[in-house]
Amino acid sequence: MHNRWDGRKVLVTGGAGFVGSHLVDALLKLGSEVTVFDNLSTGFNDFVNRDATMVLGDCRDITALKEVVAGQEFVFHLAAHADVRRNMQNPRAVWQNNVDATLNVLTCMRAAHVNNLAFASSGIVYCGKGSKETDPLDADSIYGASKIAGEHLIKAFQLETGMHAWRFRFAGLLGPRYTHGHVADFVHALQQHPDHLTVLGDGRQNKAYLDVRDCVRGMLDIVDDGFDGAFNLTGGQLVIRDSVRIVCETMGISPRVTYGDTAGGWPTDPPEIELSSRQAIELSRPIGESVADTVRDLVSRQARHSSTPQSLPDATARRARRLRSH
C-alpha cells in the first residue's frame, strides 16, 4: 500500500508536547523528514525523538516561523496554550498563543506555498452542547473561543488559497507523556498527601476521552483518506469518579475522597462532553487502561526526575541548545 508520508518533509509545531511527540514518532516510523518547532513552555526535549530536527522557537515569532515553514510539505499545527482551567488567568496570552500564532502559521504557509495543514482543535468548541461535526460551535471559555477562532481563520484561508486543511477536534486525551489535566492533578495531589484527595466538582462529570496513540493514528488515517474538513476524534466516555478509582488502584492507595457540590469542576467546565464522529477510530485499548497507563508513566517520570542531580529545567535547556545546533 502507498505510504504518502515516506520521504515527506513535515513540520510539527508543539512537537515536544504530549500529542506532538507521539505524532513525531509515528511520522518518523512512516519515513517522514520531521522538524519540530516548540518553545518548550509545556513540552520537553526528552519527549522529542532524536531522529527529528528540533528547532527551539515560538509560533508568535513570525520571522522564526517563516524560516522553519519554508521547504515543508505538510504542517501539523499543535502548539497551543492548552490548560483550559487556568486560561482566564491570562486571556491575552491564550489569544496570542492560540489565535495570533495560528494566523502566523497560515501566513507563513501561504508565503511558502505549503498547502496542507492539520490543526489541533478541541471538543470544547461545542461547549458540551453538541457532538457531531456539523453541530454549531459554541464556547464558554477563552480556550474554546480561541479554538473556534483558529478554525474560522483556517476555513477563510482555505477559501482564499485553496489549501487543504484538517481540523481535528480532540476528546480529552490520556497516555504516556501526559503533562496536565485531571489525572496529573490527582497523581500529584496524592503523591503529596496519599491519605486524602479533594476533587473539583461532584465527580459525575462524564466526558469523551481517547488514548493519545489512538488519536495520532486516527489523525494520520483521516489525512490518508484524502478528504479534509472537521473531524471529532473520540474513543469513549469517562466518568471522573471512575477515573479517581483507577488512579488510586494503580497507585496502590486508598485515600479518603472528598467531592464538591457543583456539576462542573470550575465555572466554565462543562459537566458533560460527548462526541460522535463520522470517522471511526480503531481503538488499541479501553479508556480505563489508558488512565492506568497515564498514572504509571507520570509516577515513573517523577521518580526519574527526582533522582536526577540537576534540575529538570536546566537539563532541558542544555539539551535544547544541543539539538538546535544540529
C-alpha positions as CSV (number, residue, x, y, z in Angstrom):
1,M,0.0,0.0,0.0
2,H,1.2,3.5,-0.9
3,N,2.7,5.4,2.1
4,R,2.1,9.1,1.5
5,W,4.4,10.1,4.3
6,D,7.6,8.4,3.2
7,G,10.2,11.0,2.4
8,R,7.8,13.8,3.0
9,K,9.0,17.0,4.8
10,V,6.7,17.6,7.8
11,L,6.7,20.3,10.3
12,V,5.1,19.7,13.8
13,T,4.6,22.8,15.9
14,G,4.3,21.8,19.5
15,G,6.2,18.6,18.6
16,A,7.8,18.4,22.1
17,G,4.5,18.2,23.8
18,F,2.1,15.4,24.7
19,V,0.4,14.8,21.4
20,G,3.1,16.3,19.2
21,S,5.8,14.0,20.4
22,H,3.7,10.9,19.7
23,L,2.9,12.2,16.3
24,V,6.5,12.8,15.6
25,D,7.3,9.2,16.5
26,A,4.6,7.9,14.2
27,L,5.7,10.1,11.2
28,L,9.3,9.1,11.6
29,K,8.3,5.4,11.5
30,L,6.5,6.1,8.2
31,G,9.6,7.6,6.8
32,S,8.9,11.4,7.0
33,E,11.6,14.0,7.5
34,V,10.2,15.7,10.6
35,T,11.0,19.1,12.0
36,V,9.8,20.0,15.5
37,F,9.2,23.7,16.3
38,D,8.5,24.2,20.0
39,N,9.2,26.8,22.7
40,L,9.2,24.2,25.5
41,S,6.7,26.1,27.5
42,T,4.8,22.9,28.3
43,G,6.8,20.3,26.2
44,F,10.1,18.6,27.0
45,N,13.1,17.9,24.8
46,D,13.1,14.5,26.5
47,F,9.9,13.7,24.6
48,V,11.4,14.5,21.2
49,N,12.7,11.7,19.0
50,R,16.4,12.0,18.3
51,D,15.7,11.4,14.6
52,A,13.7,14.6,14.3
53,T,15.2,18.0,13.7
54,M,14.5,20.2,16.8
55,V,14.1,23.9,16.4
56,L,13.6,25.9,19.5
57,G,11.1,28.7,18.7
58,D,7.7,30.3,19.2
59,C,4.9,30.5,16.7
60,R,4.3,34.1,17.8
61,D,7.7,34.9,16.3
62,I,6.7,35.1,12.6
63,T,10.3,35.7,11.4
64,A,11.5,32.4,13.0
65,L,8.3,30.6,11.9
66,K,8.7,31.7,8.3
67,E,12.2,30.2,8.2
68,V,11.1,26.9,9.6
69,V,8.0,26.6,7.4
70,A,9.9,27.2,4.2
71,G,10.5,23.9,2.3
72,Q,7.9,21.9,4.2
73,E,5.2,19.9,2.5
74,F,2.8,19.4,5.4
75,V,2.3,21.3,8.7
76,F,0.7,19.8,11.8
77,H,-0.1,22.8,14.0
78,L,-0.4,21.5,17.5
79,A,1.3,24.3,19.5
80,A,-1.2,26.0,21.9
81,H,-1.9,27.4,25.3
82,A,-3.8,24.4,26.4
83,D,-4.5,24.4,30.2
84,V,-8.3,25.1,30.0
85,R,-8.8,25.6,33.7
86,R,-6.2,28.4,34.1
87,N,-6.9,30.2,30.8
88,M,-8.8,33.1,32.4
89,Q,-5.7,34.0,34.5
90,N,-4.1,35.4,31.3
91,P,-6.6,35.5,28.4
92,R,-4.3,37.7,26.3
93,A,-1.6,35.0,26.4
94,V,-4.2,32.4,25.4
95,W,-5.3,34.5,22.4
96,Q,-1.8,35.2,21.3
97,N,-0.7,31.6,21.5
98,N,-3.8,30.1,20.0
99,V,-5.1,32.7,17.6
100,D,-2.3,35.1,16.6
101,A,0.1,32.1,16.4
102,T,-2.4,30.2,14.1
103,L,-2.6,33.3,11.9
104,N,1.2,33.4,11.7
105,V,1.3,29.7,10.7
106,L,-1.3,30.3,7.9
107,T,0.5,33.4,6.7
108,C,3.9,31.7,6.5
109,M,2.4,28.7,4.8
110,R,0.8,30.9,2.1
111,A,4.1,32.7,1.6
112,A,6.0,29.4,1.3
113,H,3.3,27.8,-0.9
114,V,2.7,25.0,1.6
115,N,-0.8,23.8,1.0
116,N,-1.5,21.1,3.6
117,L,-2.4,21.8,7.3
118,A,-3.7,19.7,10.2
119,F,-4.9,21.7,13.2
120,A,-5.4,20.6,16.7
121,S,-8.8,21.9,17.8
122,S,-10.9,20.5,20.7
123,G,-14.2,19.0,21.6
124,I,-14.6,22.0,23.9
125,V,-15.7,24.0,20.9
126,Y,-19.2,22.5,21.4
127,C,-19.4,23.7,25.0
128,G,-20.8,20.3,25.9
129,K,-23.9,21.1,23.8
130,G,-23.1,19.3,20.6
131,S,-21.5,16.1,19.5
132,K,-21.4,15.9,15.7
133,E,-19.0,17.7,13.4
134,T,-22.0,19.6,11.8
135,D,-23.3,20.9,15.2
136,P,-22.9,24.7,15.9
137,L,-19.7,25.8,17.6
138,D,-20.1,27.5,20.9
139,A,-17.8,28.3,23.8
140,D,-18.0,29.3,27.5
141,S,-14.2,29.5,27.9
142,I,-11.4,31.7,26.5
143,Y,-9.7,28.5,25.3
144,G,-12.8,27.3,23.5
145,A,-13.3,30.7,21.9
146,S,-9.7,30.7,20.7
147,K,-10.0,27.3,19.1
148,I,-13.2,28.4,17.3
149,A,-11.4,31.5,16.1
150,G,-8.5,29.3,14.9
151,E,-10.9,27.1,13.0
152,H,-12.6,30.0,11.3
153,L,-9.2,31.5,10.3
154,I,-8.3,28.2,8.7
155,K,-11.6,28.0,6.8
156,A,-11.1,31.5,5.5
157,F,-7.6,30.7,4.2
158,Q,-8.9,27.5,2.6
159,L,-11.4,29.6,0.6
160,E,-8.8,32.2,-0.3
161,T,-5.9,29.9,-1.2
162,G,-7.3,26.5,-2.0
163,M,-5.2,24.9,0.7
164,H,-6.2,21.5,2.2
165,A,-6.9,21.6,5.9
166,W,-7.9,19.1,8.5
167,R,-9.4,20.4,11.8
168,F,-9.2,17.7,14.5
169,R,-11.5,18.2,17.5
170,F,-9.9,16.2,20.2
171,A,-11.6,14.5,23.0
172,G,-9.8,14.5,26.3
173,L,-6.5,12.7,25.8
174,L,-4.6,10.2,28.0
175,G,-1.5,8.1,27.8
176,P,2.3,8.3,28.2
177,R,3.9,11.8,28.3
178,Y,0.7,13.3,29.6
179,T,1.6,16.7,31.1
180,H,-1.5,18.3,32.6
181,G,-5.1,17.6,33.2
182,H,-7.2,15.9,35.8
183,V,-5.2,12.6,36.1
184,A,-2.0,14.6,36.5
185,D,-3.7,16.7,39.2
186,F,-4.9,13.6,41.0
187,V,-1.5,11.9,40.9
188,H,0.5,15.0,42.1
189,A,-2.0,15.6,44.9
190,L,-1.9,12.0,46.1
191,Q,1.9,12.0,46.0
192,Q,1.8,14.9,48.4
193,H,-1.0,13.6,50.6
194,P,-1.7,9.9,49.9
195,D,-4.3,9.7,52.7
196,H,-6.9,12.1,51.1
197,L,-7.9,13.6,47.7
198,T,-10.2,16.6,47.1
199,V,-11.9,16.6,43.7
200,L,-13.3,19.7,42.0
201,G,-17.0,19.1,41.2
202,D,-19.2,16.2,42.2
203,G,-17.2,13.6,40.3
204,R,-20.1,12.8,38.0
205,Q,-18.6,14.7,35.1
206,N,-18.9,12.5,32.0
207,K,-16.6,13.4,29.1
208,A,-15.2,11.9,25.9
209,Y,-11.6,10.6,26.1
210,L,-9.1,8.9,23.8
211,D,-5.7,7.4,24.2
212,V,-3.1,9.7,22.6
213,R,-1.7,6.8,20.5
214,D,-5.1,6.1,19.0
215,C,-5.5,9.8,18.5
216,V,-2.3,10.1,16.4
217,R,-3.2,7.0,14.4
218,G,-6.7,8.4,13.8
219,M,-5.3,11.7,12.5
220,L,-2.9,10.1,10.1
221,D,-5.6,7.6,8.8
222,I,-8.0,10.5,8.2
223,V,-5.4,12.5,6.3
224,D,-4.6,9.4,4.3
225,D,-8.2,9.2,3.2
226,G,-7.7,12.5,1.5
227,F,-11.0,14.2,2.5
228,D,-10.3,17.3,4.6
229,G,-12.7,19.2,6.9
230,A,-13.6,19.0,10.6
231,F,-13.3,15.7,12.4
232,N,-14.1,14.6,16.0
233,L,-11.6,12.3,17.5
234,T,-13.0,10.3,20.3
235,G,-12.8,6.9,22.0
236,G,-15.2,6.5,24.9
237,Q,-16.8,8.2,27.9
238,L,-15.0,8.5,31.2
239,V,-16.7,9.5,34.5
240,I,-14.4,11.3,36.9
241,R,-15.4,9.0,39.8
242,D,-14.2,6.1,37.8
243,S,-11.0,7.9,37.0
244,V,-10.4,8.5,40.7
245,R,-10.9,4.8,41.4
246,I,-8.4,3.7,38.7
247,V,-5.8,6.3,39.7
248,C,-6.0,5.1,43.4
249,E,-5.9,1.4,42.4
250,T,-2.9,2.0,40.1
251,M,-1.0,3.9,42.8
252,G,-2.0,1.2,45.4
253,I,-3.6,3.6,47.9
254,S,-7.0,4.1,49.5
255,P,-7.4,7.8,50.3
256,R,-10.4,9.5,51.7
257,V,-12.0,11.2,48.7
258,T,-14.0,14.5,49.1
259,Y,-16.1,15.7,46.2
260,G,-17.5,19.2,45.6
261,D,-21.2,20.1,45.2
262,T,-21.1,21.6,41.7
263,A,-21.7,19.7,38.4
264,G,-18.6,21.1,36.8
265,G,-15.1,21.3,38.3
266,W,-14.7,25.1,37.7
267,P,-17.0,27.9,36.4
268,T,-16.5,27.2,32.6
269,D,-16.1,23.4,32.9
270,P,-19.0,21.6,31.0
271,P,-20.1,18.6,33.2
272,E,-20.6,16.5,30.1
273,I,-18.8,16.3,26.7
274,E,-20.0,13.7,24.3
275,L,-18.5,13.4,20.8
276,S,-19.6,11.3,17.9
277,S,-17.6,11.1,14.7
278,R,-18.3,10.1,11.1
279,Q,-14.8,8.7,11.0
280,A,-14.5,5.7,13.5
281,I,-11.1,5.3,15.1
282,E,-9.7,1.8,15.8
283,L,-9.0,1.7,19.5
284,S,-6.0,-0.1,20.8
285,R,-7.1,-0.2,24.4
286,P,-10.1,0.6,26.6
287,I,-10.0,4.1,28.2
288,G,-9.6,2.7,31.7
289,E,-6.3,1.1,30.6
290,S,-5.3,4.5,29.3
291,V,-5.9,6.1,32.7
292,A,-3.7,3.4,34.3
293,D,-1.0,3.8,31.7
294,T,-1.1,7.6,32.3
295,V,-0.7,7.1,36.1
296,R,2.2,4.7,35.7
297,D,4.0,7.0,33.3
298,L,3.5,10.0,35.5
299,V,4.9,8.2,38.6
300,S,7.8,6.8,36.6
301,R,8.8,10.2,35.2
302,Q,8.5,11.8,38.5
303,A,10.8,9.2,40.1
304,R,13.4,9.6,37.3
305,H,13.4,13.4,37.6
306,S,13.6,13.3,41.4
307,S,16.7,11.1,41.1
308,T,18.4,13.5,38.6
309,P,21.0,15.6,40.4
310,Q,20.4,18.7,38.2
311,S,17.0,20.4,38.0
312,L,14.8,19.5,35.1
313,P,14.6,23.0,33.6
314,D,18.4,23.3,33.4
315,A,18.8,19.9,31.8
316,T,16.0,20.7,29.3
317,A,17.6,24.0,28.4
318,R,21.0,22.4,27.8
319,R,19.7,19.7,25.7
320,A,17.6,22.1,23.6
321,R,20.7,24.1,22.7
322,R,22.5,21.0,21.6
323,L,19.6,19.9,19.4
324,R,19.3,23.4,17.9
325,S,22.9,23.3,16.8
326,H,22.4,20.1,14.8
